[in-house]
Amino acid sequence: MTKQKQLNVILLGAPGAGKGTQAVTISKKLGLAHIASGDLFRKEQESGSELGKIAKSYMEKGQLVPDDVTVKMILGRIAAPDCAKGFLLDGFPRTLEQAKALDRALKSQGKKIDMVLYIKVSVKELLRRLSGRWICRNCQAPYNIVELPPKIKGKCDRCGGELYQRADDTEETARKRLDVYFNQTMPLIEYYTKSGTLVEVNGEQSVEAVGRDVIAVLEGRK
């Protein structure tokens, strides 16, 4: 019986590109373990693991967690049984150094990244999406005045609570977030393009259309 080949994927996309939504779609459709680096950090700290304690010590000082610590966390996670079919990395790597460290670590285990999916969205569209986000004060339900507006302006559909805009969802703050993201990510995109693993998907379509394109690309590679 032929052993099913793993499909190991990295998902790249700027804030507002819809990366989180597509990660859920990919995970469900293809049975890949969704590994969100932020969730992984929280779980490691909650479990009181040695790596979690190390990460926490850096985060409490407002410092970045060293790449080798993060990579060790990810290697531990991808060794879990639910990663047998492959995994989807979301939120890591963020820098070129992290990408290289991850490649080295995976190579030492006889594994590799098979595809890097980049959900590409223009800065103009990203700003439109990000600065349109509003949240319910009561139940924290998210809305977007552009794509997912409430039925009654300023009120939550679920609980009737007041909608407000967080400070980090204003256009000025959104622009700063995007500047940081693209400064970090452009070298990553070049790195994965050279390795032949990067595939761009047009993220300015409907959520459903982006999902169809993403799955078609991945199923073609699988």
C-alpha positions as CSV (number, residue, x, y, z in Angstrom):
1,M,0.0,0.0,0.0
2,T,1.4,3.4,-1.1
3,K,1.9,5.8,1.7
4,Q,0.1,9.1,1.2
5,K,2.4,12.0,0.5
6,Q,2.4,14.8,3.0
7,L,1.4,18.3,1.8
8,N,3.2,20.9,3.8
9,V,2.0,24.5,3.1
10,I,2.8,28.0,4.2
11,L,0.0,30.6,3.9
12,L,1.1,34.2,3.3
13,G,-1.2,37.2,3.2
14,A,-1.2,40.7,4.6
15,P,-3.6,41.8,7.3
16,G,-7.0,42.1,5.7
17,A,-6.2,39.6,2.9
18,G,-8.6,37.0,4.3
19,K,-5.8,34.6,5.2
20,G,-7.6,33.3,8.4
21,T,-10.8,32.5,6.5
22,Q,-8.9,30.6,3.8
23,A,-6.8,28.7,6.3
24,V,-10.0,27.2,7.8
25,T,-11.3,26.3,4.3
26,I,-8.0,24.6,3.4
27,S,-7.8,22.7,6.7
28,K,-11.3,21.3,6.4
29,K,-11.2,20.5,2.7
30,L,-7.8,18.8,2.6
31,G,-7.4,17.5,6.1
32,L,-4.3,19.6,6.8
33,A,-3.5,20.6,10.4
34,H,-3.9,24.3,10.7
35,I,-1.0,25.7,12.8
36,A,-1.4,29.3,13.7
37,S,1.7,30.6,15.4
38,G,-0.2,32.9,17.8
39,D,-2.3,30.0,19.0
40,L,0.7,27.8,19.3
41,F,2.5,30.3,21.5
42,R,-0.6,30.5,23.8
43,K,-1.0,26.8,24.1
44,E,2.7,26.2,24.9
45,Q,2.5,28.8,27.7
46,E,-0.8,27.5,29.1
47,S,0.7,24.0,29.2
48,G,3.7,25.2,31.2
49,S,6.1,23.5,28.8
50,E,9.8,24.4,28.9
51,L,9.6,26.1,25.5
52,G,6.4,28.0,26.6
53,K,8.2,29.3,29.7
54,I,11.2,30.5,27.6
55,A,8.8,32.2,25.1
56,K,6.9,33.8,27.9
57,S,10.1,35.2,29.5
58,Y,10.9,37.1,26.3
59,M,7.3,38.2,25.7
60,E,7.0,39.6,29.2
61,K,10.0,41.8,28.5
62,G,8.5,43.0,25.2
63,Q,11.2,41.1,23.2
64,L,10.8,38.9,20.2
65,V,10.9,35.2,20.9
66,P,14.2,33.8,19.3
67,D,13.7,32.0,16.0
68,D,15.2,28.8,17.3
69,V,12.6,28.6,20.1
70,T,9.7,29.2,17.7
71,V,11.0,26.6,15.2
72,K,11.3,24.0,18.0
73,M,7.7,24.7,19.0
74,I,6.6,24.2,15.4
75,L,8.6,21.0,15.0
76,G,7.0,19.6,18.1
77,R,3.6,20.5,16.8
78,I,4.1,19.0,13.3
79,A,5.2,15.7,15.0
80,A,1.6,15.3,16.3
81,P,-0.6,12.6,14.7
82,D,-3.0,15.1,13.1
83,C,-0.2,16.3,10.9
84,A,0.1,12.9,9.2
85,K,-1.5,14.3,6.0
86,G,0.5,17.5,6.2
87,F,0.2,20.9,7.8
88,L,-0.7,24.5,7.0
89,L,1.5,27.1,8.7
90,D,-0.2,30.4,9.3
91,G,1.7,33.4,10.8
92,F,5.1,31.8,10.5
93,P,7.7,32.4,9.1
94,R,7.4,36.2,9.1
95,T,11.0,37.0,8.2
96,L,13.7,35.6,5.8
97,E,15.8,34.4,8.8
98,Q,12.8,32.5,10.1
99,A,12.2,30.9,6.7
100,K,15.7,29.7,6.4
101,A,15.7,28.4,10.0
102,L,12.5,26.5,9.3
103,D,13.9,25.0,6.1
104,R,17.0,23.8,7.9
105,A,15.0,22.2,10.7
106,L,12.6,20.5,8.3
107,K,15.4,19.2,6.2
108,S,17.0,17.6,9.3
109,Q,13.8,15.6,9.7
110,G,13.6,14.6,6.0
111,K,10.7,17.1,5.4
112,K,10.2,20.2,3.4
113,I,7.7,22.9,2.5
114,D,5.8,21.9,-0.6
115,M,4.0,25.1,-1.4
116,V,3.8,28.7,-0.3
117,L,0.4,30.2,-1.0
118,Y,0.4,34.0,-1.2
119,I,-3.0,35.6,-1.2
120,K,-2.2,38.8,-3.0
121,V,-4.3,42.0,-2.4
122,S,-3.4,45.6,-3.3
123,V,-2.5,48.1,-0.6
124,K,-5.5,50.2,-1.6
125,E,-7.9,47.3,-1.2
126,L,-6.3,46.2,2.1
127,L,-6.7,49.7,3.5
128,R,-10.3,49.8,2.4
129,R,-11.0,46.5,4.2
130,L,-9.0,47.2,7.4
131,S,-10.3,50.6,8.0
132,G,-13.8,49.3,7.6
133,R,-13.7,46.9,10.6
134,W,-16.1,47.5,13.5
135,I,-16.7,45.2,16.6
136,C,-19.6,44.8,19.0
137,R,-18.8,46.0,22.5
138,N,-20.9,43.2,24.0
139,C,-20.3,40.0,22.1
140,Q,-17.2,41.0,20.1
141,A,-18.9,40.0,16.8
142,P,-16.9,41.5,13.9
143,Y,-18.4,43.6,11.1
144,N,-17.1,45.4,8.0
145,I,-18.9,48.4,6.6
146,V,-17.7,47.4,3.2
147,E,-18.2,43.7,3.0
148,L,-20.2,42.6,6.1
149,P,-22.2,45.6,7.3
150,P,-24.7,45.4,10.2
151,K,-28.4,45.5,9.3
152,I,-28.8,48.6,11.4
153,K,-26.0,51.1,11.4
154,G,-24.0,51.1,14.6
155,K,-25.8,48.1,16.1
156,C,-24.9,44.4,16.4
157,D,-27.2,42.0,14.5
158,R,-26.7,39.3,17.2
159,C,-27.2,41.2,20.4
160,G,-28.1,44.8,19.6
161,G,-24.9,46.0,21.2
162,E,-23.0,49.1,20.2
163,L,-20.4,48.8,17.4
164,Y,-17.1,50.5,17.8
165,Q,-13.8,50.8,15.9
166,R,-10.6,49.8,17.6
167,A,-7.7,52.2,17.5
168,D,-5.7,49.7,15.4
169,D,-8.4,49.6,12.7
170,T,-8.2,53.2,11.7
171,E,-6.6,54.0,8.3
172,E,-3.5,55.5,9.8
173,T,-2.8,52.5,12.0
174,A,-3.7,50.1,9.2
175,R,-1.2,51.8,6.9
176,K,1.6,51.4,9.5
177,R,0.7,47.7,10.0
178,L,0.9,47.1,6.3
179,D,4.2,48.9,6.0
180,V,5.7,46.6,8.6
181,Y,4.2,43.6,7.0
182,F,5.4,44.3,3.5
183,N,8.9,45.3,4.7
184,Q,9.2,41.9,6.4
185,T,7.5,39.8,3.7
186,M,8.9,41.0,0.4
187,P,12.2,39.2,1.1
188,L,10.2,36.1,1.9
189,I,8.3,36.3,-1.3
190,E,11.5,36.5,-3.3
191,Y,13.0,33.6,-1.3
192,Y,10.1,31.3,-2.0
193,T,9.8,32.4,-5.6
194,K,13.5,31.4,-6.2
195,S,12.8,28.0,-4.5
196,G,9.9,27.4,-7.0
197,T,7.4,26.9,-4.2
198,L,5.5,30.3,-4.3
199,V,2.1,30.4,-5.9
200,E,0.1,33.7,-6.0
201,V,-3.7,33.7,-5.7
202,N,-5.8,36.8,-6.5
203,G,-7.2,37.8,-3.1
204,E,-9.4,40.6,-4.5
205,Q,-12.2,38.2,-5.6
206,S,-15.1,37.1,-3.4
207,V,-14.2,34.9,-0.4
208,E,-15.8,31.9,-2.2
209,A,-13.8,32.5,-5.4
210,V,-10.5,32.8,-3.5
211,G,-11.3,29.6,-1.7
212,R,-12.0,27.8,-4.9
213,D,-8.7,29.0,-6.5
214,V,-6.7,28.1,-3.4
215,I,-8.2,24.5,-3.2
216,A,-7.7,24.0,-7.0
217,V,-4.0,25.0,-6.7
218,L,-3.4,22.7,-3.7
219,E,-5.3,19.7,-5.1
220,G,-3.3,20.1,-8.3
221,R,-0.1,19.9,-6.4
222,K,-1.3,17.0,-4.2
